[in-house]
Amino acid sequence: MILTLGTTRSKFGKWMDTQKDLDRFELEREANISSRTFLKLCRNPDYRTRCSTIVQINQGLKSLGKNVDIIDFLNYTILKITINV
């Protein structure tokens, strides 16, 4: 659990704060991401990370026994394009 006084948190950051059995450093190591990227992801609700980072975090969460998809916590709008042929 991370003590956050006066800082904004993203949905993912709030979820990480509630996880008692999940350590930030373990997830950084398992996902092979830097602590700077991880902190941006937890603190900035508008941060848009690369798709490869999302895949790495999902694999790290899965290896730590969490059945969660990080895309649920991010503010991504998926555009559907229909092509009329």
Helices and strands as residue ranges (DSSP letters): H 11-18, H 24-31, H 35-43, H 51-63, G 70-72
